[in-house]
Amino acid sequence: MLKSLSRYLFFQTLGPFVVASVVLSGIIWLTQALRMLDVLITQGQTLLTFFELTVLALPSTLMIVLPISLFCAVLYSLHKLISDSEIVVMFAAGVSRWVVALPLLAIAMGTSVIILAFSIYIAPAGMRELKSRLVEIRSDVATAMIREGTFSNPATGLTVFVRERAADGTTYGVLVHDGRIPSAPVTYMAETGSLVRGPNGPLLVMFNGNIQRASRSGTETSAATFLYFDKYTYDLSQYMEDEPTLSYEGRERYFHELVNPASDDLYGQQNRDKLLADAHERLVEGFYPVMLTLIGLAALLPAPFNRRGYASRMATAAAMALTVRILGFALSNAVGNNLALAPLMYILPIAVCGICLAVIAGVRFDILWRRLSRRILSGRAGQSGAAR
């Protein structure tokens, strides 16, 4: 019976968790996709490349989304079970709070394992691949300059126009105007052309066209001279920038690169404390799904029956979760400046988990606080009487 009950509670929480994760991931993914839209528009990339880039950033998005989705799913499922009096029936049948809590904690621990896997390897692998692809795309002048039906200016004084570009890469109606030397502008026109890779970079090979040269002196311009050709190769490598050296930041580094950067890693050696703070933050991320689940359980599981509903308890749980998460972010920033504060990053979620476990177990902190206050007040009263 207990196995069936645990399975029922497990799937009652897992369903909302998956739905919330998909919805929140879609919203955040859409905001990131809009930021990368310039790659599709200005760099002449395909729609497939655009989706590939956004997918590479998805693991980092899931690290943020999954704990929030789990917290919302726990509150939703518990509130539904309490509102439908299912929890009341379970308790009346002798089921303990821990039997109800364990299936939800199992989902939380599984989520923690997924987040740790993302933070240690999968997310940094995606972010560094994304950075490499973006650098490669933005430095690909050849692709950027050959865009169908558009006058592009890859360099000052240079204009390129292609009337049509076929799927195999063949271009039709090619015009290249090189006005970098104002006194001697050159215009290349060709019926067709194709982009090929040369030993030093990309080459634009043009067929059946002409070269128009003119010379200017002051306000006078000489008559243009025409040179007709069957084939002419225009070197585009002169507009290519040197390949930049990639320096990976904290979120783009694997866990071992944060803890022990290479001796020749200039960025890693200069930002050693910041990278160690990032390493601690990645480990602490694994505590938050369990902590948020325990906050939801502590808020609703011991709640007495209330006809007015449990909105106030859910709001309190949400406020507590938000406060603890903000404190976690604040500690992460503080540890970047002072590594001695690193233990506080672990103490915070562990302490919250301990308090929530005590509440679920039946400890009444309000009663303990009243007793402690009475003892303090009675002690002060005794001291004042003795003084008299």
C-alpha positions in Angstrom: 0.0 0.0 0.0 2.8 2.4 0.9 4.5 1.8 -2.4 1.4 2.6 -4.3 0.9 5.7 -2.2 4.5 6.8 -2.8 4.1 6.2 -6.5 0.9 8.3 -6.5 2.5 11.2 -4.7 5.6 11.0 -6.9 3.7 11.4 -10.1 1.3 14.0 -8.6 4.4 16.2 -8.2 6.4 15.1 -11.2 3.7 16.1 -13.7 3.4 19.7 -12.6 7.2 19.8 -12.3 7.7 18.9 -15.9 5.0 21.3 -17.2 6.5 24.2 -15.1 10.0 23.4 -16.3 8.9 23.4 -20.0 6.9 26.7 -19.7 9.6 28.6 -17.8 12.4 27.2 -20.0 10.5 28.3 -23.1 10.1 31.8 -21.7 13.7 32.2 -20.8 14.9 30.5 -24.0 12.8 33.0 -26.0 14.5 36.0 -24.3 17.9 34.5 -25.0 16.9 33.7 -28.6 15.9 37.3 -29.2 19.3 38.5 -28.0 21.0 36.2 -30.6 18.7 37.3 -33.4 21.4 39.7 -34.6 23.5 36.7 -35.6 20.7 35.5 -37.9 20.1 39.0 -39.4 23.5 40.7 -39.6 25.7 37.7 -40.2 23.7 36.0 -42.8 23.3 32.8 -40.9 20.6 30.1 -41.5 17.7 29.4 -39.2 19.3 26.1 -38.3 22.4 27.8 -37.0 20.2 30.2 -34.9 18.5 27.3 -33.2 21.8 25.5 -32.6 23.2 28.5 -30.8 20.1 28.9 -28.6 20.2 25.2 -27.7 23.8 25.5 -26.6 22.7 28.0 -23.9 19.8 25.8 -22.8 21.7 23.9 -20.0 22.6 27.1 -18.3 18.9 28.1 -18.5 17.8 24.8 -16.9 20.1 25.3 -13.9 18.0 28.4 -13.1 14.6 27.0 -14.1 14.6 23.5 -12.5 14.7 24.6 -8.8 12.0 27.2 -9.3 9.8 24.8 -11.2 10.3 22.2 -8.5 9.3 24.6 -5.8 6.1 25.7 -7.7 5.3 22.0 -8.4 5.6 21.1 -4.7 3.4 23.9 -3.6 0.8 23.1 -6.3 0.7 19.4 -5.6 0.5 19.8 -1.8 -2.1 22.5 -2.0 -4.2 20.3 -4.3 -3.9 17.2 -2.1 -4.8 19.2 1.0 -7.7 21.0 -0.7 -9.1 17.6 -1.9 -8.7 16.3 1.7 -6.4 13.5 0.4 -3.7 14.4 2.9 -6.3 14.4 5.7 -7.4 10.9 4.8 -3.8 9.7 4.6 -3.1 11.1 8.1 -6.3 9.6 9.4 -5.2 6.2 8.0 -2.0 6.4 10.0 0.3 7.6 7.3 3.1 9.8 8.7 4.3 13.1 7.3 7.6 11.5 6.2 5.8 9.0 4.0 4.2 11.9 2.2 7.5 13.9 2.1 9.8 11.2 0.8 8.5 10.9 -2.8 8.8 14.7 -3.2 12.3 14.6 -1.7 13.2 11.9 -4.2 12.3 14.2 -7.0 14.3 17.0 -5.3 17.4 14.8 -5.0 17.2 13.7 -8.6 16.9 17.3 -9.6 20.0 18.1 -7.5 22.0 15.4 -9.3 20.9 16.8 -12.7 21.9 20.4 -11.7 25.3 19.2 -10.4 25.9 17.4 -13.7 24.9 20.6 -15.6 26.9 22.9 -13.5 30.1 20.8 -13.4 30.3 19.8 -17.1 27.3 20.1 -19.4 26.5 23.9 -19.0 30.2 25.1 -19.3 30.6 22.8 -22.3 27.6 24.4 -24.0 28.7 27.9 -23.1 32.2 27.6 -24.4 31.0 26.0 -27.6 28.5 28.9 -27.9 31.3 31.4 -27.5 33.5 29.7 -30.0 30.7 29.5 -32.6 29.8 33.2 -32.1 33.4 34.3 -32.5 33.7 32.2 -35.6 30.5 33.6 -37.1 31.3 37.2 -36.3 34.8 36.9 -37.8 33.5 35.2 -41.0 33.6 38.3 -43.2 33.1 36.3 -46.4 29.7 35.0 -45.4 28.7 38.4 -44.0 29.6 40.3 -47.2 27.8 38.0 -49.7 24.2 38.4 -48.9 21.5 38.1 -51.5 19.9 41.4 -52.6 21.8 43.5 -50.1 24.5 46.1 -50.4 27.0 45.2 -47.7 30.0 47.1 -46.5 32.5 44.7 -44.9 35.2 47.4 -44.9 35.4 51.2 -45.2 35.2 52.1 -48.9 34.2 48.5 -50.0 30.7 47.7 -51.3 29.5 44.2 -52.3 26.2 43.3 -54.0 24.8 39.9 -55.1 21.5 39.8 -56.9 20.9 36.1 -56.2 22.5 33.3 -54.3 21.7 29.7 -55.1 21.6 26.8 -52.6 24.9 25.4 -53.9 26.7 28.7 -53.2 26.7 30.1 -56.8 26.0 33.8 -56.9 24.4 35.7 -59.8 24.8 39.4 -60.6 27.9 40.2 -58.6 29.1 43.7 -58.1 32.2 44.7 -56.0 33.1 48.4 -55.7 36.5 49.0 -54.2 36.8 52.7 -53.3 39.3 52.5 -50.5 41.7 54.5 -52.6 39.5 57.6 -53.6 41.8 58.6 -56.4 41.6 55.2 -58.1 38.3 53.5 -57.5 37.8 50.0 -59.1 34.5 48.3 -59.8 34.2 44.5 -60.6 31.0 43.2 -62.2 30.3 39.6 -63.2 27.4 37.4 -64.3 28.2 34.6 -61.8 30.6 33.9 -59.0 31.4 31.4 -56.3 33.1 31.5 -52.9 36.0 29.1 -52.5 38.5 28.5 -49.8 42.1 29.4 -50.6 45.4 28.7 -48.8 45.2 32.1 -47.0 41.5 32.5 -46.7 38.3 32.8 -48.8 38.4 33.8 -52.5 35.6 35.2 -54.6 35.9 33.7 -58.1 33.9 35.7 -60.7 33.0 34.6 -64.3 32.1 36.5 -67.4 32.5 40.1 -66.2 34.6 43.3 -66.4 36.8 45.5 -64.3 36.1 49.3 -64.5 39.0 51.5 -63.4 38.9 55.3 -63.2 41.3 57.9 -61.8 40.3 61.2 -60.0 42.4 64.3 -59.6 40.7 67.0 -57.6 37.3 67.6 -59.1 38.1 65.9 -62.4 37.5 62.2 -63.2 39.1 60.5 -66.2 37.1 58.2 -68.5 36.7 54.7 -67.1 38.7 51.9 -68.7 37.2 48.4 -69.1 38.9 45.1 -68.8 36.8 42.1 -69.7 37.5 38.7 -68.3 36.2 35.1 -68.4 37.5 34.4 -64.9 38.8 36.6 -62.2 39.7 35.8 -58.5 39.2 38.4 -55.9 41.0 37.8 -52.6 38.8 38.3 -49.6 41.4 37.2 -47.0 42.7 40.8 -46.8 39.5 41.6 -44.9 39.7 38.8 -42.5 40.8 39.6 -39.0 43.4 37.5 -37.2 41.8 34.6 -35.3 41.1 35.9 -31.8 42.5 34.0 -28.8 39.6 32.7 -26.7 39.7 33.4 -23.0 37.0 31.5 -21.1 35.3 33.2 -18.2 33.9 31.5 -15.1 30.7 30.1 -16.5 32.5 28.8 -19.6 35.0 26.8 -17.5 34.8 23.2 -16.4 34.9 22.6 -12.6 38.6 21.5 -12.5 39.6 24.6 -14.5 37.9 26.7 -11.7 39.7 24.9 -8.9 43.1 24.6 -10.6 43.6 26.8 -13.6 46.6 26.1 -15.8 49.9 27.9 -15.1 49.8 29.5 -18.5 46.2 30.6 -18.1 46.6 34.4 -17.6 42.9 35.0 -16.9 42.7 32.1 -14.5 45.8 33.2 -12.5 44.6 36.9 -12.3 41.1 35.9 -11.2 41.9 33.0 -9.0 39.6 34.0 -6.1 36.6 34.7 -8.4 37.0 31.3 -10.1 37.1 29.5 -6.7 34.0 31.4 -5.7 32.3 30.2 -8.9 33.4 26.6 -8.0 31.8 26.9 -4.6 28.6 28.3 -6.1 28.3 25.4 -8.5 28.5 22.9 -5.6 26.0 24.9 -3.5 23.6 24.9 -6.4 23.0 21.2 -5.7 21.5 22.0 -2.3 18.8 24.4 -3.5 16.3 21.9 -5.0 16.2 19.9 -1.7 16.0 23.1 0.3 13.2 24.6 -1.7 11.2 21.3 -1.5 11.6 21.3 2.3 10.4 24.9 2.5 7.3 23.9 0.6 6.8 20.8 2.8 7.3 22.7 6.0 4.8 25.4 5.0 1.9 23.1 4.0 2.4 19.6 5.4 1.9 20.5 9.1 -0.9 23.0 8.3 -4.2 22.4 10.2 -7.4 22.3 8.2 -8.5 25.8 7.2 -11.6 26.6 5.2 -10.2 29.9 4.1 -7.4 28.1 2.2 -3.7 28.1 2.4 -2.7 31.2 0.4 -1.0 32.9 3.3 1.1 29.8 4.0 2.1 29.6 0.3 2.9 33.3 0.2 5.1 32.9 3.3 6.9 29.9 1.7 7.5 31.9 -1.5 8.8 34.9 0.5 11.1 32.6 2.5 12.4 30.9 -0.6 13.0 34.2 -2.4 14.8 35.6 0.7 17.1 32.6 1.0 17.9 32.6 -2.7 18.7 36.3 -2.6 21.0 35.8 0.4 22.6 33.0 -1.5 23.4 35.3 -4.5 24.7 37.9 -2.1 27.0 35.4 -0.4 28.3 34.3 -3.8 29.2 37.8 -4.7 30.8 38.4 -1.2 32.9 35.2 -1.5 34.4 36.5 -4.8 35.9 39.3 -2.7 36.7 37.3 0.4 37.1 33.5 0.2 36.9 33.2 4.0 33.2 33.6 3.7 32.8 30.5 1.5 31.6 28.2 4.4 28.6 30.5 4.8 27.4 29.5 1.3 27.0 25.9 2.6 25.8 26.8 6.1 22.8 28.9 4.7 21.0 26.1 2.8 21.9 23.4 5.3 20.6 25.5 8.2 17.3 26.2 6.3 17.0 22.5 5.6 17.5 21.6 9.3 14.8 24.1 10.4 12.4 22.8 7.8 13.0 19.2 8.8 12.4 20.1 12.4 9.1 21.8 11.5 8.0 18.7 9.5 8.9 16.5 12.5 6.5 18.5 14.6 8.8 20.9 16.4 6.8 24.1 17.3 9.3 27.0 17.1 6.6 29.4 18.2 6.1 27.5 21.5 9.9 27.2 22.0 10.2 31.0 21.4 7.5 31.7 24.0 9.1 29.5 26.6 12.5 31.1 26.0 11.0 34.5 26.2 9.3 33.7 29.5 12.5 32.3 30.9 14.4 35.4 29.9 11.7 37.7 31.4 11.5 35.7 34.6 15.3 35.8 34.9 15.3 39.5 34.5 12.5 39.8 37.1 14.5 37.7 39.5 17.6 39.8 39.0 15.7 43.1 39.6 14.1 41.6 42.8 17.5 40.6 44.1 18.9 44.0 43.4 16.1 45.6 45.5 
